[in-house]
Amino acid sequence: MSRQDKIVKTSIIGIVVNLILVAFKATIGILVNSIAITLDAVNNLTDALSSIITIIGTKLAGRAPDKNHPYGYGRIEYFSSVIIAAIVLWAGITALMES
């Protein structure tokens, strides 16, 4: 199994588990009117989104070199990491403001 296949497989498992946790925690958080549990559901949702971005970044970075990119597309992984960092920062600021 290649590195790309391992990343995609692990990310898909993470997405599924995080979405299950989102549904469970959001339901409980709303039922008991707990902002902490509801924000934890939002945290799991951002984790699932991060996994989706990881899959996209890995697929794009794995493309073969071409005329315009003779060294390949490997740096796309860095760009996807910056996007994930921005999402985590946004979630943290939102949680701080809601608390």
Protein Blocks (a to p, Z undefined) as FASTA:
>chain_A
ZZklmmmmmmmmmmmmmmmmmmmmmmmmmmnopaklmmmmmmmmmmmmmmmmmmmmmmmm
mpccdfklmnojklmmmmmmmmmmmmmmmmmmmmmmmZZ
